[in-house]
Each structure stands twice: as C-alpha cells, then as structure tokens.
Amino acid sequence: MNEVLVLNQNFEPLNVCNLRRALILVLCDKAEVLAQNHCQIHTVTLTIECPAVIRLYKLVRRALPPVRLTRREVFRRDGYLCQYCGRPTNYPTLDHVIPRHRGGQHTWENLVTACMRCNHRKGGRPLEEAGMRLLRKPVRPRSSPYYFLNRWRQCSPEAWQPFLPFPSA
C-alpha cells in the first residue's frame, strides 16, 4: 500500500498522499505516525516502519472542496430513491424538473433521481403538465471535510477505519 491518510492537527482528514511524501513529513518532524502499515523500509543505518495514517503537528486551514455536479453525486444526494415515487432503483436516471428545452438549467436545483418508469411517464413536460410532484425539493449538497474521501469509502484500509467517520463496506 503506497497511500497514506493525512490528518490535520484536529484529526480531520486532509488528504491522501504517497508513502514517500508521508515519510518526508515524519522525518522532517512535521507529522506523527498514528497507525502503521506493517511493512518496513530498510536503509543502510535505519529500519523505518511504513505509516498508514499520519497527523500534522500544525493546523492547516483550507477551503472546503465544492461538491461537483455529477450523476453519481445527484444519486448519492437523493439516496438512490426515485424522487417521484419514492422507490429505490437499481437503474436510476437523471431527470430535469424543468426540462432543458423549456429553459431548465443543468443545476443541482433542477436535477433529481428518477426511476425509468417515472422518468418515461414525465417525459419532456414540467411537473404540473405531467401531474406529478417531487417528494423533496432538490438542493445543492453541503460540502464537508470528508467529501474527498468518498472514493475511498468502500476500499479504505483497515488502519484508516478509526480515523474515518463512515463504516467500511
């Protein structure tokens, strides 16, 4: 494993860096090792345990990363539930509440998750014409310090688990 979880001084996840960068931070006394990787690096005079999680000594202030508008993020925001009938769907589709050909934008507030049946039923019509209504008004999701870790949610190493806010799969 060449990836190391980097925590801020307040134990908030900051980044995932490579092993070389993590070792430089530890050896320059800018970070401490919180969990090890169970492997070693041998030099002429030293044997160094490889870190899996490190924590910086100084607090790094950073802006929260914005949540990108993607299909997966819209599905995640809506919990993979159709926003018209409320049923979970294995094959979700995106639907524009106000159709694009009628002036609707490709924004967080105009996109919802829909099952194929409801999306087909609504077609290219606004909600009133289709006789449908939304279960929840679509909103832009709030960003959090943990947002960038979503891609590691399912495959994060066991050593990271005590430092992450979500359970592993």
Backbone as CSV, one residue per row, in Angstrom:
resi,resn,N_x,N_y,N_z,CA_x,CA_y,CA_z,C_x,C_y,C_z
1,MET,0.842,-1.171,0.000,0.000,0.000,0.000,0.889,1.237,0.000
2,ASN,0.756,2.066,-1.007,1.554,3.273,-1.113,0.801,4.516,-0.683
3,GLU,-0.464,4.403,-0.290,-1.253,5.560,0.085,-1.298,5.708,1.598
4,VAL,-1.171,6.954,2.056,-1.168,7.259,3.481,-2.216,8.337,3.731
5,LEU,-3.063,8.120,4.725,-4.071,9.100,5.105,-3.406,10.184,5.942
6,VAL,-3.618,11.439,5.549,-3.041,12.579,6.273,-4.170,13.278,7.024
7,LEU,-3.996,13.390,8.346,-4.985,14.068,9.186,-4.449,15.433,9.598
8,ASN,-5.363,16.368,9.751,-4.994,17.682,10.243,-4.692,17.580,11.734
9,GLN,-4.259,18.649,12.348,-3.941,18.634,13.767,-5.163,18.250,14.605
10,ASN,-6.371,18.598,14.126,-7.592,18.296,14.849,-8.212,16.955,14.430
11,PHE,-7.418,16.078,13.819,-7.796,14.726,13.396,-8.828,14.716,12.261
12,GLU,-8.967,15.806,11.557,-9.856,15.873,10.410,-9.083,15.413,9.180
13,PRO,-9.647,14.520,8.353,-8.919,14.081,7.152,-8.620,15.249,6.227
14,LEU,-7.377,15.319,5.808,-6.937,16.401,4.929,-6.696,15.917,3.518
15,ASN,-6.072,14.739,3.422,-5.527,14.349,2.137,-5.143,12.880,2.183
16,VAL,-4.858,12.349,1.034,-4.217,11.041,0.915,-2.964,11.290,0.085
17,CYS,-1.817,10.934,0.640,-0.562,11.177,-0.075,0.184,9.860,-0.262
18,ASN,1.247,9.917,-1.021,2.022,8.696,-1.239,2.967,8.463,-0.064
19,LEU,3.525,7.279,0.002,4.378,6.875,1.112,5.624,7.755,1.216
20,ARG,6.200,8.109,0.108,7.409,8.937,0.116,7.149,10.289,0.772
21,ARG,6.059,10.936,0.390,5.708,12.238,0.965,5.437,12.101,2.458
22,ALA,4.750,11.060,2.865,4.449,10.848,4.281,5.731,10.664,5.090
23,LEU,6.667,9.887,4.555,7.931,9.686,5.262,8.716,10.988,5.391
24,ILE,8.681,11.818,4.373,9.361,13.109,4.436,8.742,13.972,5.533
25,LEU,7.415,13.995,5.620,6.746,14.778,6.659,7.109,14.278,8.054
26,VAL,7.178,12.956,8.224,7.513,12.389,9.532,8.977,12.647,9.869
27,LEU,9.886,12.412,8.935,11.309,12.582,9.196,11.707,14.054,9.383
28,CYS,10.952,14.981,8.792,11.213,16.409,8.994,10.496,16.931,10.242
29,ASP,9.915,16.041,10.996,9.236,16.371,12.252,8.074,17.341,12.039
30,LYS,7.325,17.124,10.966,6.132,17.917,10.698,4.861,17.108,10.949
31,ALA,5.033,15.795,11.157,3.877,14.927,11.381,4.279,13.773,12.280
32,GLU,3.262,13.165,12.890,3.488,11.987,13.712,2.740,10.807,13.104
33,VAL,3.241,9.620,13.335,2.609,8.402,12.820,1.564,7.947,13.827
34,LEU,0.335,7.751,13.362,-0.743,7.274,14.227,-1.031,5.798,14.019
35,ALA,-0.827,5.324,12.805,-1.036,3.901,12.502,0.013,3.482,11.487
36,GLN,0.448,2.228,11.629,1.499,1.741,10.733,0.945,0.730,9.751
37,ASN,1.727,0.525,8.718,1.316,-0.264,7.573,1.787,-1.713,7.633
38,HIS,2.519,-2.105,8.626,3.069,-3.459,8.788,4.077,-3.821,7.702
39,CYS,4.737,-2.812,7.174,5.859,-3.071,6.277,6.995,-2.142,6.698
40,GLN,8.169,-2.438,6.233,9.335,-1.666,6.658,10.155,-1.236,5.452
41,ILE,10.866,-0.136,5.648,11.829,0.327,4.661,13.191,0.256,5.336
42,HIS,14.120,-0.399,4.669,15.456,-0.575,5.224,16.431,0.355,4.522
43,THR,17.187,1.093,5.317,18.273,1.910,4.781,19.574,1.314,5.309
44,VAL,20.669,1.956,5.022,21.972,1.464,5.471,22.037,1.454,7.004
45,THR,21.476,2.492,7.620,21.593,2.600,9.077,20.269,2.473,9.822
46,LEU,19.139,2.546,9.125,17.830,2.559,9.778,16.883,1.514,9.216
47,THR,15.935,1.144,10.045,14.768,0.399,9.590,13.558,1.228,9.995
48,ILE,12.758,1.655,9.024,11.637,2.559,9.273,10.337,1.817,9.012
49,GLU,9.416,1.896,9.996,8.074,1.348,9.815,7.300,2.268,8.872
50,CYS,6.604,1.695,7.915,5.834,2.497,6.971,4.538,2.973,7.624
51,PRO,4.227,4.260,7.523,2.987,4.766,8.113,1.772,4.473,7.233
52,ALA,0.623,4.300,7.873,-0.650,4.187,7.159,-1.481,5.441,7.391
53,VAL,-1.322,6.039,8.592,-2.031,7.270,8.942,-1.049,8.182,9.671
54,ILE,-0.985,9.436,9.220,-0.148,10.414,9.925,-0.996,11.621,10.293
55,ARG,-0.548,12.373,11.322,-1.238,13.584,11.754,-0.234,14.721,11.780
56,LEU,-0.604,15.833,11.156,0.263,17.001,11.121,0.308,17.672,12.494
57,TYR,1.447,18.253,12.827,1.590,18.961,14.092,0.941,20.338,14.058
58,LYS,0.911,20.967,12.894,0.307,22.290,12.765,-1.024,22.189,12.037
59,LEU,-1.966,23.033,12.450,-3.280,23.059,11.826,-3.183,23.713,10.448
60,VAL,-3.734,23.047,9.453,-3.758,23.580,8.094,-5.183,24.044,7.812
61,ARG,-5.320,25.337,7.545,-6.645,25.866,7.203,-6.812,25.770,5.690
62,ARG,-7.964,25.270,5.306,-8.214,25.130,3.879,-9.690,25.325,3.600
63,ALA,-9.986,25.729,2.403,-11.376,25.878,1.991,-11.960,24.490,1.752
64,LEU,-13.230,24.356,2.046,-13.875,23.068,1.805,-14.006,22.833,0.307
65,PRO,-13.755,21.627,-0.148,-13.876,21.352,-1.581,-15.347,21.379,-1.997
66,PRO,-15.655,21.999,-3.129,-17.058,22.022,-3.565,-17.494,20.636,-4.046
67,VAL,-18.765,20.350,-3.872,-19.319,19.090,-4.360,-19.570,19.254,-5.852
68,ARG,-18.956,18.414,-6.650,-19.092,18.512,-8.106,-20.445,17.972,-8.552
69,LEU,-21.004,18.594,-9.554,-22.283,18.157,-10.109,-22.029,17.014,-11.088
70,THR,-22.257,15.786,-10.620,-22.115,14.592,-11.458,-23.330,13.710,-11.226
71,ARG,-23.530,12.760,-12.106,-24.642,11.814,-11.951,-24.564,11.106,-10.602
72,ARG,-23.378,10.600,-10.300,-23.204,9.842,-9.062,-23.527,10.679,-7.830
73,GLU,-23.134,11.963,-7.846,-23.402,12.836,-6.697,-24.886,13.161,-6.568
74,VAL,-25.590,13.304,-7.680,-27.044,13.522,-7.620,-27.709,12.270,-7.044
75,PHE,-27.297,11.089,-7.514,-27.864,9.837,-6.976,-27.560,9.710,-5.496
76,ARG,-26.346,10.048,-5.094,-25.965,9.956,-3.680,-26.779,10.927,-2.834
77,ARG,-26.952,12.153,-3.335,-27.756,13.145,-2.601,-29.184,12.633,-2.371
78,ASP,-29.756,11.993,-3.382,-31.136,11.516,-3.297,-31.243,10.115,-2.697
79,GLY,-30.123,9.519,-2.325,-30.145,8.196,-1.700,-30.584,7.081,-2.640
80,TYR,-30.367,7.256,-3.932,-30.759,6.281,-4.954,-32.255,5.976,-4.901
81,LEU,-33.057,6.945,-4.438,-34.513,6.814,-4.405,-35.110,7.693,-5.491
82,CYS,-36.129,7.170,-6.170,-36.849,7.967,-7.156,-37.523,9.113,-6.409
83,GLN,-37.340,10.329,-6.876,-37.900,11.496,-6.195,-39.352,11.753,-6.567
84,TYR,-39.936,10.872,-7.400,-41.347,10.987,-7.746,-42.174,9.922,-7.025
85,CYS,-41.720,8.666,-7.050,-42.498,7.593,-6.409,-41.889,7.126,-5.093
86,GLY,-40.641,7.460,-4.826,-40.014,7.126,-3.555,-39.427,5.730,-3.475
87,ARG,-39.455,4.989,-4.557,-38.922,3.622,-4.532,-37.427,3.601,-4.833
88,PRO,-36.692,2.696,-4.174,-35.280,2.543,-4.534,-35.169,1.953,-5.928
89,THR,-34.134,2.329,-6.635,-33.987,1.856,-8.010,-32.575,1.346,-8.257
90,ASN,-32.494,0.230,-8.957,-31.192,-0.326,-9.324,-30.613,0.363,-10.547
91,TYR,-31.478,0.954,-11.362,-31.055,1.625,-12.578,-31.588,3.057,-12.569
92,PRO,-30.988,3.920,-11.749,-31.501,5.291,-11.656,-31.187,6.095,-12.912
93,THR,-32.029,7.080,-13.165,-31.807,8.010,-14.263,-31.875,9.429,-13.703
94,LEU,-31.306,10.358,-14.428,-31.398,11.767,-14.049,-32.603,12.372,-14.742
95,ASP,-33.288,13.252,-14.052,-34.407,13.959,-14.660,-34.290,15.440,-14.350
96,HIS,-34.527,16.267,-15.360,-34.565,17.713,-15.164,-35.994,18.071,-14.773
97,VAL,-36.171,18.688,-13.604,-37.503,19.048,-13.124,-38.165,19.978,-14.138
98,ILE,-37.468,21.026,-14.531,-37.916,21.879,-15.635,-37.092,21.440,-16.839
99,PRO,-37.721,20.859,-17.854,-36.960,20.322,-18.997,-36.048,21.370,-19.626
100,ARG,-34.934,20.926,-20.122,-33.947,21.842,-20.700,-34.492,22.576,-21.920
101,HIS,-35.322,21.894,-22.707,-35.857,22.565,-23.892,-36.910,23.614,-23.527
102,ARG,-37.286,23.671,-22.248,-38.217,24.701,-21.775,-37.518,25.710,-20.864
103,GLY,-36.193,25.756,-20.950,-35.445,26.762,-20.212,-34.853,26.292,-18.893
104,GLY,-34.989,25.012,-18.569,-34.409,24.486,-17.340,-32.896,24.397,-17.449
105,GLN,-32.224,24.611,-16.350,-30.766,24.585,-16.326,-30.256,23.234,-15.833
106,HIS,-28.999,22.954,-16.094,-28.342,21.743,-15.604,-27.668,22.105,-14.279
107,THR,-28.494,22.244,-13.214,-28.024,22.666,-11.902,-28.516,21.696,-10.841
108,TRP,-27.935,21.813,-9.643,-28.338,20.974,-8.514,-29.828,21.128,-8.221
109,GLU,-30.356,22.348,-8.358,-31.741,22.624,-8.000,-32.729,22.148,-9.055
110,ASN,-32.244,21.698,-10.202,-33.134,21.252,-11.279,-32.963,19.775,-11.615
111,LEU,-32.025,19.083,-10.984,-31.786,17.671,-11.274,-32.242,16.793,-10.124
112,VAL,-32.920,15.696,-10.447,-33.340,14.720,-9.437,-33.114,13.311,-9.960
113,THR,-33.099,12.360,-9.036,-33.014,10.951,-9.386,-34.420,10.454,-9.686
114,ALA,-34.570,9.687,-10.749,-35.873,9.128,-11.106,-35.693,7.696,-11.581
115,CYS,-36.701,6.865,-11.303,-36.672,5.515,-11.866,-37.054,5.642,-13.345
116,MET,-36.770,4.613,-14.117,-37.046,4.681,-15.557,-38.533,4.887,-15.830
117,ARG,-39.357,4.246,-15.022,-40.808,4.330,-15.223,-41.305,5.767,-15.043
118,CYS,-40.905,6.398,-13.940,-41.342,7.773,-13.670,-40.736,8.758,-14.668
119,ASN,-39.486,8.550,-15.035,-38.829,9.438,-15.990,-39.534,9.360,-17.341
120,HIS,-39.912,8.160,-17.750,-40.622,7.978,-19.021,-42.015,8.598,-18.941
121,ARG,-42.684,8.423,-17.784,-44.029,8.961,-17.601,-44.024,10.494,-17.649
122,LYS,-43.017,11.101,-17.039,-42.923,12.555,-17.027,-42.534,13.090,-18.402
123,GLY,-41.628,12.384,-19.066,-41.195,12.791,-20.400,-40.548,14.157,-20.388
124,GLY,-40.816,14.966,-21.393,-40.231,16.291,-21.505,-41.181,17.370,-21.032
125,ARG,-42.039,17.043,-20.066,-43.029,18.009,-19.585,-42.661,18.501,-18.189
126,PRO,-43.119,19.691,-17.835,-42.948,20.150,-16.454,-43.831,19.319,-15.518
127,LEU,-43.596,19.424,-14.237,-44.327,18.619,-13.252,-45.838,18.823,-13.329
128,GLU,-46.280,20.063,-13.476,-47.717,20.340,-13.492,-48.406,19.660,-14.670
129,GLU,-47.800,19.742,-15.837,-48.387,19.107,-17.028,-48.414,17.599,-16.894
130,ALA,-47.394,17.023,-16.270,-47.326,15.568,-16.123,-48.181,15.079,-14.955
131,GLY,-48.639,15.994,-14.113,-49.452,15.601,-12.965,-48.628,14.876,-11.896
132,MET,-47.388,15.256,-11.760,-46.504,14.611,-10.789,-46.001,15.656,-9.803
133,ARG,-45.470,15.177,-8.677,-44.870,16.087,-7.717,-43.627,15.437,-7.124
134,LEU,-42.732,16.297,-6.639,-41.486,15.829,-6.036,-41.695,15.498,-4.565
135,LEU,-40.995,14.470,-4.088,-41.033,14.144,-2.666,-40.230,15.152,-1.853
136,ARG,-39.073,15.580,-2.393,-38.214,16.573,-1.737,-37.734,17.565,-2.769
137,LYS,-37.641,18.810,-2.353,-37.103,19.840,-3.235,-35.607,19.601,-3.404
138,PRO,-35.092,19.581,-4.633,-33.656,19.359,-4.831,-32.837,20.580,-4.414
139,VAL,-31.770,20.327,-3.660,-30.879,21.398,-3.204,-29.433,20.973,-3.428
140,ARG,-28.562,21.961,-3.440,-27.122,21.693,-3.550,-26.658,21.080,-2.235
141,PRO,-25.950,19.932,-2.273,-25.464,19.338,-1.026,-24.352,20.183,-0.414
142,ARG,-24.298,20.168,0.902,-23.250,20.902,1.597,-21.942,20.139,1.516
143,SER,-20.885,20.892,1.403,-19.563,20.296,1.364,-19.112,19.989,2.785
144,SER,-18.253,18.991,2.921,-17.717,18.660,4.243,-16.252,18.279,4.087
145,PRO,-15.527,18.247,5.201,-14.115,17.861,5.108,-13.939,16.416,4.638
146,TYR,-14.976,15.618,4.715,-14.886,14.212,4.378,-15.281,13.920,2.929
147,TYR,-15.698,14.949,2.199,-16.187,14.752,0.842,-15.160,14.086,-0.076
148,PHE,-13.914,14.531,-0.016,-12.911,13.991,-0.934,-12.626,12.518,-0.659
149,LEU,-12.972,12.028,0.515,-12.707,10.629,0.855,-13.762,9.669,0.307
150,ASN,-14.795,10.179,-0.351,-15.863,9.307,-0.836,-15.349,8.204,-1.749
151,ARG,-14.336,8.484,-2.536,-13.845,7.439,-3.440,-13.127,6.322,-2.687
152,TRP,-12.697,6.596,-1.444,-12.060,5.562,-0.625,-13.036,4.904,0.334
153,ARG,-14.305,5.291,0.278,-15.292,4.795,1.237,-15.370,3.270,1.239
154,GLN,-15.411,2.662,0.090,-15.595,1.218,0.004,-14.303,0.432,0.159
155,CYS,-13.178,1.053,-0.126,-11.934,0.278,-0.161,-10.851,0.846,0.741
156,SER,-11.235,1.571,1.777,-10.222,2.136,2.649,-9.583,1.043,3.503
157,PRO,-8.280,1.117,3.724,-7.585,0.102,4.515,-8.084,0.078,5.958
158,GLU,-7.925,-1.063,6.604,-8.388,-1.217,7.989,-7.714,-0.226,8.928
159,ALA,-6.480,0.126,8.677,-5.753,1.055,9.549,-6.399,2.443,9.547
160,TRP,-7.140,2.783,8.479,-7.775,4.088,8.395,-9.097,4.142,9.160
161,GLN,-9.737,3.006,9.382,-11.087,2.959,9.914,-11.309,3.769,11.187
162,PRO,-10.437,3.708,12.185,-10.702,4.502,13.398,-10.678,6.008,13.168
163,PHE,-10.143,6.460,12.043,-9.986,7.884,11.781,-10.988,8.427,10.785
164,LEU,-11.873,7.574,10.280,-12.842,7.994,9.278,-14.252,7.941,9.878
165,PRO,-15.134,8.844,9.433,-16.464,8.944,10.025,-17.486,7.959,9.481
166,PHE,-17.098,7.119,8.535,-18.081,6.221,7.949,-17.589,4.785,8.074
167,PRO,-18.511,3.839,8.162,-18.113,2.449,8.263,-17.655,1.902,6.921
168,SER,-16.815,0.906,6.972,-16.385,0.265,5.721,-17.445,-0.713,5.286
169,ALA,-17.439,-1.066,4.019,-18.450,-1.979,3.480,-18.117,-3.413,3.839
